[in-house]
């Protein structure tokens, strides 16, 4: 099992940047594919980004491609989401998540992820 704790959320103006961090417990962090999801009020949770176990391959939702960057540091048991050029529509609770299942491609559905953090609020003002 792995426990995930997000941090780094906050209030930022449109066009600004934030860096989210997700700290994982346990000694087998490198076995987990890591993803980021977000959920805005009244909306379903949606995929944002994911990184393979090594971090060598990443995948992004179209809505954040070119603005967000996911990275991980397996030595520190951490995954990050650098968010640039933020827009008001990026306002949501952001969650990191993990799974161990071997898949041909990075999973973008929340149902593939076994472990979730508690979330961190990101608010982008216009």
Backbone as a printed PyTorch tensor [residue, N CA C, xyz], in Angstrom:
tensor([[[  0.8310,  -1.1890,   0.0000],
         [  0.0000,   0.0000,   0.0000],
         [  0.8730,   1.2480,   0.0000]],

        [[  0.2700,   2.3410,  -0.4260],
         [  0.9730,   3.6160,  -0.4280],
         [ -0.0040,   4.6790,   0.0590]],

        [[  0.5090,   5.5940,   0.8300],
         [ -0.2900,   6.7340,   1.2720],
         [  0.2280,   7.9900,   0.5760]],

        [[ -0.6890,   8.8110,   0.1220],
         [ -0.3480,   9.9730,  -0.6880],
         [ -0.8420,  11.2470,  -0.0170]],

        [[  0.0140,  12.2590,   0.0240],
         [ -0.3380,  13.5410,   0.6260],
         [  0.0610,  14.6610,  -0.3250]],

        [[ -0.9270,  15.4160,  -0.7860],
         [ -0.6640,  16.5320,  -1.6980],
         [ -0.4100,  17.8200,  -0.9110]],

        [[  0.3160,  18.7180,  -1.5420],
         [  0.5410,  20.0460,  -0.9860],
         [  0.8430,  21.0020,  -2.1310]],

        [[  0.8130,  22.2920,  -1.8140],
         [  1.1920,  23.2890,  -2.8000],
         [  0.0540,  24.0470,  -3.4340]],

        [[ -1.1740,  23.6810,  -3.1030],
         [ -2.3020,  24.4120,  -3.6620],
         [ -2.4110,  25.8020,  -3.0760]],

        [[ -3.2990,  26.6030,  -3.6730],
         [ -3.4940,  27.9530,  -3.1670],
         [ -4.2620,  28.8000,  -4.1430]],

        [[ -4.2300,  30.0980,  -3.8860],
         [ -4.9140,  31.0760,  -4.7270],
         [ -3.8770,  31.7780,  -5.5870]],

        [[ -4.1440,  31.8640,  -6.8760],
         [ -3.2190,  32.4990,  -7.8050],
         [ -4.0210,  33.2440,  -8.8640]],

        [[ -3.4410,  34.3050,  -9.3920],
         [ -4.1020,  35.0390, -10.4560],
         [ -3.9320,  34.3330, -11.7880]],

        [[ -4.8400,  34.5760, -12.6860],
         [ -4.7420,  34.0080, -14.0250],
         [ -3.4010,  34.3960, -14.6520]],

        [[ -2.7860,  33.4100, -15.2990],
         [ -1.4670,  33.6230, -15.8770],
         [ -0.3300,  33.2320, -14.9630]],

        [[ -0.6540,  32.9910, -13.7080],
         [  0.3630,  32.6340, -12.7300],
         [  0.7020,  31.1570, -12.7460]],

        [[  1.5440,  30.7760, -11.7860],
         [  2.0280,  29.4060, -11.7050],
         [  1.9060,  28.8620, -10.2900]],

        [[  1.7710,  27.5600, -10.2140],
         [  1.8180,  26.8380,  -8.9440],
         [  2.5100,  25.5100,  -9.1850]],

        [[  3.1330,  25.0000,  -8.1430],
         [  3.7320,  23.6690,  -8.2120],
         [  3.1370,  22.8160,  -7.1060]],

        [[  2.4340,  21.7810,  -7.5180],
         [  1.8740,  20.8310,  -6.5660],
         [  2.8650,  19.7110,  -6.3140]],

        [[  2.8880,  19.2480,  -5.0850],
         [  3.7180,  18.1130,  -4.7090],
         [  2.8420,  17.0210,  -4.1310]],

        [[  3.2840,  15.8070,  -4.2920],
         [  2.5870,  14.6630,  -3.7140],
         [  3.6480,  13.7660,  -3.0970]],

        [[  3.5980,  13.6340,  -1.7920],
         [  4.5500,  12.7980,  -1.0750],
         [  3.9320,  11.4300,  -0.8200]],

        [[  4.6880,  10.3880,  -1.1040],
         [  4.2000,   9.0270,  -0.9470],
         [  4.9650,   8.3100,   0.1490]],

        [[  4.2420,   7.5010,   0.8930],
         [  4.8780,   6.6800,   1.9150],
         [  5.2970,   5.3560,   1.2960]],

        [[  6.0760,   4.5890,   2.0150],
         [  6.4390,   3.2660,   1.5620],
         [  7.7460,   3.2160,   0.7980]],

        [[  8.2430,   1.9950,   0.6110],
         [  9.5440,   1.8070,  -0.0190],
         [  9.4440,   1.3710,  -1.4690]],

        [[  8.2200,   1.2580,  -1.9900],
         [  8.0510,   0.7280,  -3.3430],
         [  7.4330,   1.7540,  -4.2740]],

        [[  7.7410,   3.0130,  -4.0440],
         [  7.1360,   4.0850,  -4.8230],
         [  7.3940,   3.8950,  -6.3170]],

        [[  8.5440,   3.3930,  -6.6730],
         [  8.8890,   3.2570,  -8.0860],
         [  8.0570,   2.1990,  -8.8020]],

        [[  7.2860,   1.4170,  -8.0600],
         [  6.4250,   0.4150,  -8.6770],
         [  5.0880,   0.9990,  -9.1310]],

        [[  4.8050,   2.2340,  -8.7340],
         [  3.5120,   2.8330,  -9.0000],
         [  3.5620,   3.7950, -10.1830]],

        [[  2.5900,   3.6590, -11.0610],
         [  2.3090,   4.7180, -12.0180],
         [  1.5960,   5.8220, -11.2560]],

        [[  1.9870,   7.0540, -11.4780],
         [  1.4170,   8.1790, -10.7490],
         [  0.6210,   9.0830, -11.6780]],

        [[ -0.5160,   9.5380, -11.1710],
         [ -1.3470,  10.4340, -11.9660],
         [ -1.8570,  11.5970, -11.1380]],

        [[ -2.2980,  12.6170, -11.8510],
         [ -2.9670,  13.7660, -11.2490],
         [ -4.3620,  13.8860, -11.8540]],

        [[ -5.3270,  14.1180, -11.0110],
         [ -6.7030,  14.3680, -11.4130],
         [ -7.1760,  15.6530, -10.7500]],

        [[ -8.2820,  16.1600, -11.2280],
         [ -8.8730,  17.3360, -10.5950],
         [-10.3860,  17.2460, -10.6550]],

        [[-11.0140,  17.9300,  -9.6980],
         [-12.4720,  17.9520,  -9.6560],
         [-12.9380,  19.3470,  -9.2790]],

        [[-13.6680,  19.9490, -10.1940],
         [-14.2570,  21.2680,  -9.9640],
         [-15.6510,  21.0900,  -9.3750]],

        [[-16.1550,  22.0960,  -8.6770],
         [-17.4930,  21.9790,  -8.0780],
         [-18.5450,  21.6410,  -9.1190]],

        [[-19.3410,  20.6340,  -8.8340],
         [-20.4230,  20.2470,  -9.7200],
         [-19.9920,  19.4650, -10.9400]],

        [[-18.7150,  19.1410, -11.0200],
         [-18.2140,  18.3970, -12.1780],
         [-17.5990,  17.0750, -11.7440]],

        [[-17.4550,  16.1890, -12.7170],
         [-16.8330,  14.9120, -12.4250],
         [-15.3090,  15.0700, -12.3300]],

        [[-14.6990,  14.1430, -11.6250],
         [-13.2540,  14.1350, -11.5370],
         [-12.6750,  13.8410, -12.9220]],

        [[-11.6640,  14.6060, -13.3080],
         [-11.0890,  14.4290, -14.6330],
         [ -9.5750,  14.2430, -14.5650]],

        [[ -9.0860,  13.5180, -15.5510],
         [ -7.6610,  13.2530, -15.6680],
         [ -6.9290,  14.5250, -16.0440]],

        [[ -5.7330,  14.6890, -15.4630],
         [ -4.8950,  15.8390, -15.7900],
         [ -3.5860,  15.3850, -16.4310]],

        [[ -2.8690,  14.4980, -15.7350],
         [ -1.5550,  14.0750, -16.2220],
         [ -1.1490,  12.7890, -15.5290]],

        [[ -0.2120,  12.0700, -16.1460],
         [  0.3110,  10.8530, -15.5380],
         [  1.7500,  10.6450, -15.9700]],

        [[  2.4750,   9.8780, -15.1610],
         [  3.8690,   9.5600, -15.4510],
         [  4.1060,   8.0860, -15.1900]],

        [[  4.9060,   7.4800, -16.0470],
         [  5.2510,   6.0790, -15.8600],
         [  6.1210,   5.8920, -14.6260]],

        [[  6.4190,   4.6550, -14.3160],
         [  7.1600,   4.3450, -13.0920],
         [  8.5210,   5.0280, -13.0380]],

        [[  9.1650,   5.1230, -14.1660],
         [ 10.4700,   5.7870, -14.2010],
         [ 10.3390,   7.2990, -14.3760]],

        [[  9.1660,   7.7380, -14.8080],
         [  8.9660,   9.1440, -15.1310],
         [  9.4020,   9.4870, -16.5370]],

        [[  9.8590,   8.4760, -17.2690],
         [ 10.3870,   8.7390, -18.5930],
         [  9.3310,   9.0480, -19.6350]],

        [[  8.1180,   8.6030, -19.3740],
         [  6.9990,   8.8780, -20.2810],
         [  5.8880,   9.5470, -19.4910]],

        [[  5.3190,  10.5730, -20.0800],
         [  4.2290,  11.3040, -19.4530],
         [  3.0900,  11.4780, -20.4490]],

        [[  1.9270,  11.7830, -19.9070],
         [  0.7550,  11.9710, -20.7580],
         [ -0.1150,  13.0360, -20.1170]],

        [[ -0.7620,  13.8540, -20.9620],
         [ -1.5240,  14.9880, -20.4690],
         [ -2.9000,  15.0630, -21.1090]],

        [[ -3.8210,  15.6000, -20.3500],
         [ -5.1030,  15.9520, -20.9430],
         [ -4.8890,  17.1110, -21.9100]],

        [[ -5.6890,  17.1600, -22.9450],
         [ -5.5430,  18.2190, -23.9410],
         [ -5.6830,  19.6080, -23.3190]],

        [[ -6.5020,  19.7080, -22.3050],
         [ -6.7770,  21.0100, -21.6970],
         [ -5.5730,  21.6030, -20.9730]],

        [[ -4.5850,  20.7830, -20.6430],
         [ -3.4300,  21.2810, -19.8960],
         [ -2.1240,  21.1070, -20.6610]],

        [[ -2.1770,  20.4670, -21.8010],
         [ -0.9650,  20.1910, -22.5670],
         [ -0.2670,  21.4920, -22.9330]],

        [[  1.0350,  21.5250, -22.7010],
         [  1.8070,  22.7240, -22.9870],
         [  1.8690,  23.7010, -21.8300]],

        [[  1.0160,  23.5100, -20.8360],
         [  1.0050,  24.4110, -19.6650],
         [  1.4280,  23.6930, -18.3840]],

        [[  1.0880,  22.4240, -18.2710],
         [  1.4030,  21.6510, -17.0720],
         [  2.5030,  20.6450, -17.3760]],

        [[  3.3060,  20.3410, -16.3540],
         [  4.3560,  19.3360, -16.4840],
         [  4.3500,  18.4410, -15.2460]],

        [[  4.2590,  17.1460, -15.4870],
         [  4.3250,  16.1750, -14.4010],
         [  5.7310,  15.5970, -14.3590]],

        [[  6.2440,  15.4290, -13.1420],
         [  7.5600,  14.8330, -12.9640],
         [  7.5600,  14.0610, -11.6500]],

        [[  8.5330,  13.2150, -11.5000],
         [  8.6210,  12.4520, -10.2660],
         [ 10.0720,  12.2640,  -9.8760]],

        [[ 10.2850,  12.0980,  -8.5830],
         [ 11.6150,  11.8400,  -8.0440],
         [ 11.4790,  10.5870,  -7.1840]],

        [[ 11.8580,   9.4530,  -7.7220],
         [ 11.6690,   8.1920,  -7.0010],
         [ 12.5570,   8.1040,  -5.7570]],

        [[ 13.6630,   8.8080,  -5.7650],
         [ 14.5300,   8.8060,  -4.5860],
         [ 13.8830,   9.5330,  -3.4140]],

        [[ 12.9840,  10.4740,  -3.7430],
         [ 12.2940,  11.2390,  -2.7090],
         [ 10.8470,  10.7880,  -2.5200]],

        [[ 10.4450,   9.7500,  -3.2340],
         [  9.0490,   9.2730,  -3.1460],
         [  8.0720,  10.4150,  -3.3940]],

        [[  8.2820,  11.1440,  -4.4640],
         [  7.4490,  12.3100,  -4.7090],
         [  7.1330,  12.4630,  -6.1920]],

        [[  5.9720,  13.0180,  -6.4410],
         [  5.5570,  13.3820,  -7.7940],
         [  5.0970,  14.8360,  -7.7470]],

        [[  5.3260,  15.5270,  -8.8520],
         [  5.0600,  16.9630,  -8.8890],
         [  4.1860,  17.3120, -10.0890]],

        [[  3.4840,  18.4150,  -9.9700],
         [  2.7370,  18.9520, -11.0940],
         [  3.0260,  20.4460, -11.1620]],

        [[  3.8360,  20.8260, -12.1370],
         [  4.1250,  22.2300, -12.3710],
         [  3.0430,  22.7910, -13.2710]],

        [[  2.3640,  23.8230, -12.8000],
         [  1.2500,  24.3990, -13.5340],
         [  1.5730,  25.8420, -13.8760]],

        [[  1.6760,  26.1130, -15.1680],
         [  1.9710,  27.4560, -15.6520],
         [  0.7930,  27.9890, -16.4480]],

        [[  0.7930,  29.2880, -16.6670],
         [ -0.2650,  29.9390, -17.4550],
         [ -1.6420,  29.5080, -16.9800]],

        [[ -1.8370,  29.5650, -15.7110],
         [ -3.0920,  29.0840, -15.1310],
         [ -4.2770,  29.9260, -15.5700]],

        [[ -5.4010,  29.2520, -15.7170],
         [ -6.6410,  29.8810, -16.1530],
         [ -7.7080,  29.6780, -15.0690]],

        [[ -8.7140,  30.5170, -15.0420],
         [ -9.7860,  30.3210, -14.0560],
         [-10.4280,  28.9350, -14.1460]],

        [[-10.4880,  28.3920, -15.3470],
         [-11.0950,  27.0640, -15.5040],
         [-10.2200,  25.9410, -14.9490]],

        [[ -9.0080,  26.2520, -14.5080],
         [ -8.1720,  25.2670, -13.8280],
         [ -8.5240,  25.1460, -12.3440]],

        [[ -9.4040,  26.0050, -11.8690],
         [ -9.8170,  25.9610, -10.4740],
         [-10.4830,  24.6230, -10.1570]],

        [[ -9.9550,  23.9420,  -9.1490],
         [-10.4540,  22.6150,  -8.7780],
         [ -9.6750,  22.1170,  -7.5610]],

        [[-10.1490,  21.0200,  -7.0280],
         [ -9.3510,  20.2580,  -6.0700],
         [ -8.5090,  19.2780,  -6.8840]],

        [[ -7.2140,  19.2870,  -6.6310],
         [ -6.3000,  18.4310,  -7.3750],
         [ -5.8820,  17.2520,  -6.4930]],

        [[ -5.9340,  16.0770,  -7.1030],
         [ -5.6050,  14.8410,  -6.4060],
         [ -4.4510,  14.1280,  -7.1080]],

        [[ -3.5510,  13.5620,  -6.3320],
         [ -2.6100,  12.6220,  -6.9300],
         [ -3.1150,  11.2140,  -6.6400]],

        [[ -2.7420,  10.3060,  -7.5030],
         [ -3.2390,   8.9440,  -7.4300],
         [ -2.1790,   7.9900,  -7.9510]],

        [[ -2.3360,   6.7140,  -7.5950],
         [ -1.3260,   5.7220,  -7.9610],
         [ -1.9650,   4.3790,  -8.2810]],

        [[ -1.3210,   3.6470,  -9.1820],
         [ -1.7290,   2.2670,  -9.4220],
         [ -0.5200,   1.4360,  -9.8010]],

        [[ -0.6590,   0.1020,  -9.6340],
         [  0.4480,  -0.7980,  -9.9340],
         [  0.1680,  -1.7040, -11.1290]],

        [[ -1.0660,  -1.7670, -11.5740],
         [ -1.4220,  -2.6550, -12.6770],
         [ -0.5810,  -2.3340, -13.9050]],

        [[ -0.1470,  -3.3750, -14.5830],
         [  0.6230,  -3.1760, -15.8060],
         [ -0.3490,  -2.9310, -16.9520]],

        [[ -0.1870,  -1.8170, -17.6290],
         [ -1.0600,  -1.4600, -18.7360],
         [ -0.2090,  -1.0760, -19.9450]],

        [[ -0.8020,  -1.2150, -21.1100],
         [ -0.0730,  -0.8960, -22.3320],
         [  0.1990,   0.5980, -22.4370]],

        [[ -0.7450,   1.3790, -21.9460],
         [ -0.5910,   2.8320, -21.9590],
         [ -0.9340,   3.3880, -20.5860]],

        [[ -0.5610,   4.6230, -20.3410],
         [ -0.8900,   5.2590, -19.0650],
         [ -2.4020,   5.4020, -18.9530]],

        [[ -2.9150,   5.0060, -17.8000],
         [ -4.3500,   5.0550, -17.5850],
         [ -4.8170,   6.4850, -17.3500]],

        [[ -5.9130,   6.8330, -17.9890],
         [ -6.5030,   8.1630, -17.8120],
         [ -7.8460,   8.1090, -17.0980]],

        [[ -8.3270,   6.9160, -16.7910],
         [ -9.5690,   6.7890, -16.0530],
         [ -9.2790,   6.6440, -14.5690]],

        [[-10.0710,   7.3200, -13.7580],
         [ -9.8510,   7.2780, -12.3130],
         [-10.0160,   5.8710, -11.7630]],

        [[-10.7590,   5.0410, -12.4580],
         [-11.0600,   3.7070, -11.9500],
         [ -9.8600,   2.7680, -12.0130]],

        [[ -8.8230,   3.1640, -12.7260],
         [ -7.6000,   2.3550, -12.7840],
         [ -6.7010,   2.6040, -11.5880]],

        [[ -6.9340,   3.6920, -10.8870],
         [ -6.0610,   4.1110,  -9.7980],
         [ -6.5690,   3.5650,  -8.4680]],

        [[ -5.6460,   2.9670,  -7.7300],
         [ -6.0090,   2.2900,  -6.4940],
         [ -5.8740,   3.1700,  -5.2570]],

        [[ -4.9710,   4.1320,  -5.2980],
         [ -4.6630,   4.9370,  -4.1230],
         [ -4.7870,   6.4070,  -4.4620]],

        [[ -5.3360,   7.1580,  -3.4990],
         [ -5.6140,   8.5780,  -3.7080],
         [ -5.1870,   9.3970,  -2.5040]],

        [[ -4.7310,  10.6110,  -2.7930],
         [ -4.4940,  11.5560,  -1.7310],
         [ -5.7810,  12.2630,  -1.3480]],

        [[ -5.6860,  13.1770,  -0.3990],
         [ -6.8710,  13.8670,   0.1070],
         [ -7.2280,  15.0950,  -0.7430]],

        [[ -6.3300,  15.5090,  -1.5900],
         [ -6.5980,  16.6370,  -2.4730],
         [ -6.0680,  17.9530,  -1.9340]],

        [[ -5.7800,  18.8610,  -2.8580],
         [ -5.3520,  20.2080,  -2.5040],
         [ -6.0820,  21.1920,  -3.4130]],

        [[ -6.5890,  22.2720,  -2.8290],
         [ -7.3950,  23.2220,  -3.5840],
         [ -6.5150,  24.1780,  -4.3710]],

        [[ -6.8540,  24.3410,  -5.6330],
         [ -6.2280,  25.3410,  -6.4990],
         [ -7.3240,  26.2820,  -6.9750]],

        [[ -7.1410,  27.5530,  -6.7170],
         [ -8.1090,  28.5590,  -7.1440],
         [ -7.3960,  29.5980,  -7.9840]],

        [[ -7.8910,  29.8040,  -9.1930],
         [ -7.3050,  30.7640, -10.1190],
         [ -8.3010,  31.8950, -10.3180]],

        [[ -7.9000,  33.0860,  -9.9260],
         [ -8.7920,  34.2430, -10.0620],
         [ -8.5520,  34.9440, -11.3910]],

        [[ -9.6070,  35.5350, -11.9030],
         [ -9.5080,  36.2220, -13.2040],
         [ -9.1520,  37.6830, -13.0370]]])
